[in-house]
Amino acid sequence: MKELNAQEAHDLMQSDPQYIYLDVRSVPEFEAGHPPRAINIPIAHLTPGAGMSPNADFTAVVEAALPKDAKLVVGCKSGGRSARRRATSGRRSARTSCASRCSDCARMRTS
């Protein structure tokens, strides 16, 4: 697993359109801003007044939504959730993937 900064993630997404940006932040975080072509599958859900709770369906949704051999850039707000996603990926860990921070990538613009 390679860790990328925002510029590297942007450049990779621009140079290889086969990469999918998997944003694992909560829905409200995603809606507040996300990189172009990002898809959102939260690793945890934000529950008002209770904080974050794990998304029990995360792995099943990822496996249903993404091809097994997909090239991924996995991002979250600060890197912790994308690292957790890599740890919970199970049989999908062989796919090409990188980690980045969505908060930085969301500021990147496509050319």
C-alpha positions as CSV (number, residue, x, y, z in Angstrom):
1,M,0.0,0.0,0.0
2,K,1.4,3.3,-1.0
3,E,0.5,6.5,0.8
4,L,-0.1,9.6,-1.4
5,N,-0.4,13.3,-0.8
6,A,-3.2,15.2,-2.5
7,Q,-1.2,16.2,-5.5
8,E,0.1,12.7,-6.1
9,A,-3.5,11.3,-5.8
10,H,-4.7,13.9,-8.3
11,D,-1.9,13.2,-10.7
12,L,-2.6,9.5,-10.5
13,M,-6.3,9.9,-11.1
14,Q,-5.6,12.2,-14.1
15,S,-2.9,9.9,-15.6
16,D,-4.9,6.6,-15.2
17,P,-8.7,6.9,-15.6
18,Q,-9.0,3.3,-14.4
19,Y,-8.4,4.4,-10.8
20,I,-11.5,4.8,-8.6
21,Y,-11.4,7.3,-5.7
22,L,-13.1,5.5,-2.8
23,D,-14.0,8.1,-0.2
24,V,-14.6,6.3,3.1
25,R,-15.7,9.3,5.1
26,S,-19.3,9.8,6.4
27,V,-22.0,11.0,4.0
28,P,-22.1,14.5,5.5
29,E,-18.3,14.8,5.1
30,F,-18.5,13.6,1.5
31,E,-21.4,16.0,0.7
32,A,-19.3,18.9,2.1
33,G,-16.8,18.3,-0.7
34,H,-15.0,15.5,-2.4
35,P,-12.5,14.8,-5.3
36,P,-13.9,14.5,-8.8
37,R,-15.1,11.0,-9.7
38,A,-15.1,10.0,-6.1
39,I,-17.6,7.4,-4.8
40,N,-18.6,7.3,-1.2
41,I,-18.8,4.1,0.9
42,P,-18.5,5.2,4.5
43,I,-16.5,3.0,6.8
44,A,-18.5,4.6,9.7
45,H,-21.8,6.5,10.0
46,L,-22.2,9.8,11.8
47,T,-25.0,9.6,14.3
48,P,-26.0,13.0,15.7
49,G,-25.3,13.1,19.4
50,A,-23.6,9.8,19.4
51,G,-20.6,10.3,17.1
52,M,-19.3,7.7,14.6
53,S,-20.5,4.1,14.6
54,P,-19.0,1.4,12.4
55,N,-20.7,0.6,9.1
56,A,-21.4,-3.1,9.5
57,D,-22.2,-3.4,5.8
58,F,-19.0,-1.7,4.6
59,T,-17.1,-4.8,3.2
60,A,-20.3,-6.2,1.6
61,V,-21.0,-2.8,-0.1
62,V,-17.4,-2.4,-1.3
63,E,-17.4,-6.0,-2.8
64,A,-20.8,-5.4,-4.5
65,A,-20.0,-2.0,-5.8
66,L,-16.4,-2.4,-7.0
67,P,-14.7,-4.9,-9.3
68,K,-12.4,-7.3,-7.4
69,D,-9.4,-6.1,-9.5
70,A,-10.2,-2.4,-9.3
71,K,-7.4,0.1,-8.9
72,L,-8.3,2.3,-5.9
73,V,-7.2,5.5,-4.3
74,V,-8.8,5.2,-0.8
75,G,-9.2,8.5,1.1
76,C,-10.6,9.9,4.3
77,K,-10.3,13.1,6.3
78,S,-6.9,12.4,7.9
79,G,-5.8,9.0,6.9
80,G,-7.0,6.8,9.8
81,R,-10.2,5.5,8.1
82,S,-8.5,4.8,4.8
83,A,-5.9,2.8,6.8
84,R,-8.7,0.9,8.5
85,R,-10.3,0.2,5.1
86,R,-7.1,-1.4,4.0
87,A,-7.0,-3.5,7.1
88,T,-10.6,-4.7,6.7
89,S,-10.3,-5.4,2.9
90,G,-9.8,-9.1,3.3
91,R,-9.5,-10.8,-0.1
92,R,-9.5,-7.5,-1.9
93,S,-6.2,-6.4,-0.4
94,A,-4.3,-7.6,-3.5
95,R,-5.8,-4.8,-5.6
96,T,-3.8,-1.7,-6.4
97,S,-4.6,0.9,-4.0
98,C,-3.3,4.1,-2.4
99,A,-4.3,6.2,0.5
100,S,-4.8,9.9,0.6
101,R,-6.7,12.6,2.6
102,C,-10.0,13.6,1.0
103,S,-9.9,17.0,2.7
104,D,-6.8,17.8,0.6
105,C,-7.9,16.0,-2.5
106,A,-11.3,17.8,-2.5
107,R,-9.4,21.0,-3.1
108,M,-7.7,19.6,-6.2
109,R,-9.3,20.5,-9.6
110,T,-9.2,18.4,-12.7
111,S,-7.6,20.0,-15.7
